[in-house]
Amino acid sequence: MGDLVDLTGDGGVIKTIVRRAKADAVAPTENLPLVDVHYEGVLAETGEVFDTTHEDNTIFSFELGKGTVIKAWDIALRTMKVGEVAKITCKPDYAYGNAGSAPDIPPNATLVFEIELVACRPRKGSSLGSVSDERARLEELKKQREMAAAIKEEEKKRREEAKAAAAARVQAKLDAKKAQGRGKGKAK
């Protein structure tokens, strides 16, 4: 994990896997072109978040290859599997170019997205096999969302515990220095 992959050969779209999908996970195909994703987008230059689905836990859905999203997403999501989380760095030519996207994305901005592929689906009207297949797919999607939420919550808890432990260590060091200072002052 953490390997950089140049998906375009020119450094325009760089992918780093944050969390791998299970080995048997499905990927987008001609038969499963509709994708559901969670994401957070930041400006590479400032680290400022300009868009996210995490705050309200929404899912963003679109069809690959239809030009409804930036080029980098069409390229990167074809390489992902359901359950995978990847960091995608997009040069301007593969994002919003020299026009930007006012008011949040300035011209010629390099963007960094953390994207989780939540599901792949067929187009409406495509045969899925049966109603039970669709029900099973929806149930699996629900499980995946719950699992992702639980993982996020656990990661948040670990970060908060690590912050608290670091703060306690810093306070202990400060207290120790104060105690040493008092002792030295009395001896003089």
FENFENRA-V926497 format. One record per residue. N is the residue number from 1. RES is the residue in one letter. PHI is phi in degrees with one decimal (NA if undefined). OMEGA is omega in degrees with one decimal (999 if undefined). D_LAST is the distance of its C-alpha to the last C-alpha in Angstrom with 1 decimal. Layout:
n=N res=RES phi=PHI omega=OMEGA d_last=D_LAST
n=N res=RES phi=PHI omega=OMEGA d_last=D_LAST
This chain:
n=1 res=M phi=NA omega=179.6 d_last=58.0
n=2 res=G phi=88.2 omega=178.0 d_last=56.4
n=3 res=D phi=-70.8 omega=176.7 d_last=59.1
n=4 res=L phi=-84.3 omega=177.1 d_last=60.2
n=5 res=V phi=-125.3 omega=177.2 d_last=63.9
n=6 res=D phi=-84.5 omega=-173.9 d_last=65.7
n=7 res=L phi=-76.4 omega=-176.6 d_last=68.5
n=8 res=T phi=-111.0 omega=179.7 d_last=70.3
n=9 res=G phi=81.2 omega=-179.4 d_last=69.9
n=10 res=D phi=-123.1 omega=-179.4 d_last=68.6
n=11 res=G phi=78.9 omega=-177.0 d_last=65.1
n=12 res=G phi=-72.9 omega=178.5 d_last=66.4
n=13 res=V phi=-135.4 omega=-178.8 d_last=65.6
n=14 res=I phi=-111.2 omega=-179.2 d_last=62.9
n=15 res=K phi=-116.5 omega=172.6 d_last=62.5
n=16 res=T phi=-127.6 omega=179.8 d_last=59.6
n=17 res=I phi=-77.0 omega=178.1 d_last=60.2
n=18 res=V phi=-92.3 omega=176.4 d_last=57.4
n=19 res=R phi=-141.8 omega=179.9 d_last=59.2
n=20 res=R phi=-75.2 omega=174.3 d_last=62.5
n=21 res=A phi=-80.6 omega=173.5 d_last=65.5
n=22 res=K phi=-64.8 omega=-175.9 d_last=67.1
n=23 res=A phi=-57.3 omega=-176.0 d_last=69.6
n=24 res=D phi=-94.3 omega=-178.2 d_last=72.6
n=25 res=A phi=-67.3 omega=179.5 d_last=71.5
n=26 res=V phi=-85.9 omega=178.2 d_last=74.1
n=27 res=A phi=-124.5 omega=176.7 d_last=73.8
n=28 res=P phi=-60.1 omega=177.5 d_last=75.7
n=29 res=T phi=-141.5 omega=174.8 d_last=79.2
n=30 res=E phi=-59.9 omega=-179.7 d_last=82.4
n=31 res=N phi=-83.2 omega=179.8 d_last=83.2
n=32 res=L phi=-127.0 omega=-174.0 d_last=79.7
n=33 res=P phi=-85.6 omega=179.5 d_last=78.8
n=34 res=L phi=-85.1 omega=-178.1 d_last=77.1
n=35 res=V phi=-121.6 omega=174.8 d_last=73.4
n=36 res=D phi=-114.8 omega=-177.7 d_last=70.8
n=37 res=V phi=-135.2 omega=164.1 d_last=67.2
n=38 res=H phi=-107.4 omega=178.9 d_last=63.7
n=39 res=Y phi=-156.7 omega=169.3 d_last=61.7
n=40 res=E phi=-140.3 omega=179.9 d_last=58.8
n=41 res=G phi=-111.2 omega=178.0 d_last=59.2
n=42 res=V phi=-130.0 omega=173.5 d_last=56.4
n=43 res=L phi=-77.0 omega=-177.0 d_last=56.5
n=44 res=A phi=-60.4 omega=-175.5 d_last=55.4
n=45 res=E phi=-67.8 omega=-174.1 d_last=53.9
n=46 res=T phi=-113.5 omega=-176.1 d_last=51.7
n=47 res=G phi=78.0 omega=-178.6 d_last=51.6
n=48 res=E phi=-73.3 omega=177.0 d_last=52.9
n=49 res=V phi=-74.5 omega=178.4 d_last=55.1
n=50 res=F phi=-109.5 omega=178.3 d_last=58.5
n=51 res=D phi=-162.7 omega=179.9 d_last=60.5
n=52 res=T phi=-158.2 omega=172.4 d_last=60.0
n=53 res=T phi=-101.4 omega=-174.1 d_last=62.0
n=54 res=H phi=-73.5 omega=-176.7 d_last=58.9
n=55 res=E phi=-61.6 omega=-179.6 d_last=58.0
n=56 res=D phi=-111.3 omega=176.3 d_last=61.3
n=57 res=N phi=53.9 omega=177.7 d_last=62.2
n=58 res=T phi=-88.5 omega=175.8 d_last=65.5
n=59 res=I phi=-113.5 omega=174.8 d_last=67.6
n=60 res=F phi=-101.6 omega=-177.5 d_last=69.0
n=61 res=S phi=-120.3 omega=175.7 d_last=72.5
n=62 res=F phi=-160.6 omega=178.6 d_last=74.6
n=63 res=E phi=-102.3 omega=179.0 d_last=77.3
n=64 res=L phi=-63.9 omega=173.4 d_last=76.5
n=65 res=G phi=78.9 omega=-178.3 d_last=78.5
n=66 res=K phi=-102.7 omega=178.6 d_last=79.7
n=67 res=G phi=75.7 omega=-179.5 d_last=77.4
n=68 res=T phi=-87.1 omega=178.1 d_last=75.7
n=69 res=V phi=-128.8 omega=178.2 d_last=72.2
n=70 res=I phi=-63.0 omega=-176.9 d_last=70.6
n=71 res=K phi=-54.8 omega=-177.1 d_last=71.9
n=72 res=A phi=-58.3 omega=-179.8 d_last=68.7
n=73 res=W phi=-67.9 omega=178.1 d_last=69.1
n=74 res=D phi=-58.7 omega=-179.6 d_last=72.7
n=75 res=I phi=-70.9 omega=-173.0 d_last=71.7
n=76 res=A phi=-67.8 omega=-175.1 d_last=68.6
n=77 res=L phi=-66.9 omega=175.4 d_last=69.9
n=78 res=R phi=-65.9 omega=-177.8 d_last=72.9
n=79 res=T phi=-95.9 omega=-174.7 d_last=70.5
n=80 res=M phi=-101.9 omega=174.5 d_last=68.8
n=81 res=K phi=-121.1 omega=179.7 d_last=69.6
n=82 res=V phi=-58.0 omega=-178.9 d_last=69.1
n=83 res=G phi=98.4 omega=179.9 d_last=65.6
n=84 res=E phi=-76.0 omega=172.1 d_last=64.1
n=85 res=V phi=-120.7 omega=-178.7 d_last=61.3
n=86 res=A phi=-135.2 omega=173.4 d_last=61.0
n=87 res=K phi=-97.9 omega=-177.4 d_last=59.0
n=88 res=I phi=-117.2 omega=176.5 d_last=61.6
n=89 res=T phi=-99.7 omega=-172.8 d_last=60.6
n=90 res=C phi=-118.7 omega=173.9 d_last=63.5
n=91 res=K phi=-69.4 omega=-175.8 d_last=64.1
n=92 res=P phi=-51.7 omega=-178.8 d_last=65.8
n=93 res=D phi=-61.1 omega=-179.6 d_last=69.2
n=94 res=Y phi=-107.5 omega=179.8 d_last=69.0
n=95 res=A phi=-123.2 omega=-176.1 d_last=67.4
n=96 res=Y phi=-106.6 omega=173.8 d_last=68.2
n=97 res=G phi=59.8 omega=-176.7 d_last=68.7
n=98 res=N phi=-79.7 omega=177.1 d_last=68.6
n=99 res=A phi=-86.7 omega=-174.4 d_last=69.5
n=100 res=G phi=69.0 omega=177.0 d_last=66.6
n=101 res=S phi=-146.7 omega=-175.9 d_last=66.9
n=102 res=A phi=-61.6 omega=4.3 d_last=65.9
n=103 res=P phi=-95.6 omega=-169.9 d_last=63.7
n=104 res=D phi=-89.2 omega=-174.0 d_last=61.3
n=105 res=I phi=-116.7 omega=-178.2 d_last=62.2
n=106 res=P phi=-71.6 omega=175.9 d_last=62.2
n=107 res=P phi=-57.3 omega=175.8 d_last=64.8
n=108 res=N phi=56.4 omega=-178.8 d_last=64.3
n=109 res=A phi=-87.3 omega=168.8 d_last=61.5
n=110 res=T phi=-87.6 omega=-176.0 d_last=60.6
n=111 res=L phi=-114.6 omega=175.9 d_last=60.2
n=112 res=V phi=-125.5 omega=178.6 d_last=58.6
n=113 res=F phi=-116.5 omega=166.1 d_last=60.0
n=114 res=E phi=-105.0 omega=-172.9 d_last=59.0
n=115 res=I phi=-119.5 omega=171.5 d_last=62.3
n=116 res=E phi=-112.6 omega=175.3 d_last=63.3
n=117 res=L phi=-82.7 omega=-174.6 d_last=67.0
n=118 res=V phi=-88.2 omega=-178.0 d_last=67.8
n=119 res=A phi=-161.3 omega=171.4 d_last=71.6
n=120 res=C phi=-125.4 omega=-177.5 d_last=74.8
n=121 res=R phi=-137.5 omega=173.7 d_last=78.0
n=122 res=P phi=-78.4 omega=174.0 d_last=81.7
n=123 res=R phi=-63.7 omega=174.7 d_last=83.1
n=124 res=K phi=-60.1 omega=-179.6 d_last=84.7
n=125 res=G phi=90.6 omega=176.2 d_last=88.2
n=126 res=S phi=-75.1 omega=-179.5 d_last=87.5
n=127 res=S phi=-79.0 omega=176.4 d_last=88.4
n=128 res=L phi=-99.7 omega=-178.2 d_last=85.6
n=129 res=G phi=113.4 omega=-177.9 d_last=87.9
n=130 res=S phi=-163.2 omega=177.7 d_last=87.7
n=131 res=V phi=-62.6 omega=-179.2 d_last=86.0
n=132 res=S phi=-66.3 omega=175.7 d_last=84.2
n=133 res=D phi=-63.2 omega=179.6 d_last=82.8
n=134 res=E phi=-65.7 omega=178.9 d_last=81.4
n=135 res=R phi=-61.7 omega=179.3 d_last=80.0
n=136 res=A phi=-63.9 omega=178.9 d_last=78.4
n=137 res=R phi=-63.6 omega=179.7 d_last=76.9
n=138 res=L phi=-65.3 omega=177.8 d_last=75.5
n=139 res=E phi=-64.5 omega=178.4 d_last=74.1
n=140 res=E phi=-64.4 omega=177.8 d_last=72.4
n=141 res=L phi=-60.7 omega=178.7 d_last=71.0
n=142 res=K phi=-61.6 omega=179.0 d_last=69.6
n=143 res=K phi=-61.1 omega=-179.4 d_last=68.0
n=144 res=Q phi=-62.8 omega=178.3 d_last=66.5
n=145 res=R phi=-63.5 omega=-179.9 d_last=65.0
n=146 res=E phi=-63.6 omega=179.7 d_last=63.5
n=147 res=M phi=-64.6 omega=179.4 d_last=62.1
n=148 res=A phi=-62.8 omega=178.7 d_last=60.6
n=149 res=A phi=-64.0 omega=179.6 d_last=59.1
n=150 res=A phi=-65.3 omega=179.2 d_last=57.6
n=151 res=I phi=-63.5 omega=178.9 d_last=56.1
n=152 res=K phi=-60.9 omega=-179.6 d_last=54.7
n=153 res=E phi=-63.0 omega=179.2 d_last=53.2
n=154 res=E phi=-64.8 omega=178.5 d_last=51.7
n=155 res=E phi=-62.7 omega=178.8 d_last=50.2
n=156 res=K phi=-62.2 omega=179.4 d_last=48.7
n=157 res=K phi=-61.2 omega=179.2 d_last=47.2
n=158 res=R phi=-62.0 omega=178.9 d_last=45.7
n=159 res=R phi=-62.7 omega=179.7 d_last=44.2
n=160 res=E phi=-65.1 omega=178.1 d_last=42.7
n=161 res=E phi=-65.0 omega=179.4 d_last=41.3
n=162 res=A phi=-65.5 omega=177.2 d_last=39.8
n=163 res=K phi=-62.0 omega=-178.8 d_last=38.2
n=164 res=A phi=-63.1 omega=179.9 d_last=36.8
n=165 res=A phi=-64.7 omega=179.1 d_last=35.4
n=166 res=A phi=-65.1 omega=179.0 d_last=33.8
n=167 res=A phi=-63.1 omega=179.4 d_last=32.3
n=168 res=A phi=-65.0 omega=178.8 d_last=30.9
n=169 res=R phi=-64.1 omega=179.7 d_last=29.4
n=170 res=V phi=-62.7 omega=-179.4 d_last=27.8
n=171 res=Q phi=-63.8 omega=179.1 d_last=26.4
n=172 res=A phi=-62.9 omega=178.5 d_last=25.1
n=173 res=K phi=-65.0 omega=178.8 d_last=23.3
n=174 res=L phi=-62.2 omega=178.9 d_last=21.8
n=175 res=D phi=-61.8 omega=-179.9 d_last=20.8
n=176 res=A phi=-64.6 omega=178.9 d_last=19.2
n=177 res=K phi=-65.2 omega=178.2 d_last=17.2
n=178 res=K phi=-61.2 omega=-179.1 d_last=16.1
n=179 res=A phi=-62.1 omega=179.5 d_last=15.1
n=180 res=Q phi=-65.2 omega=-178.6 d_last=13.1
n=181 res=G phi=-61.8 omega=-179.5 d_last=11.3
n=182 res=R phi=-65.1 omega=-178.8 d_last=10.5
n=183 res=G phi=-63.1 omega=-178.2 d_last=9.2
n=184 res=K phi=-68.0 omega=-178.6 d_last=6.8
n=185 res=G phi=-65.2 omega=-179.5 d_last=5.6
n=186 res=K phi=-70.6 omega=-176.2 d_last=5.5
n=187 res=A phi=-73.2 omega=-177.4 d_last=3.8
n=188 res=K phi=-71.1 omega=999 d_last=0.0
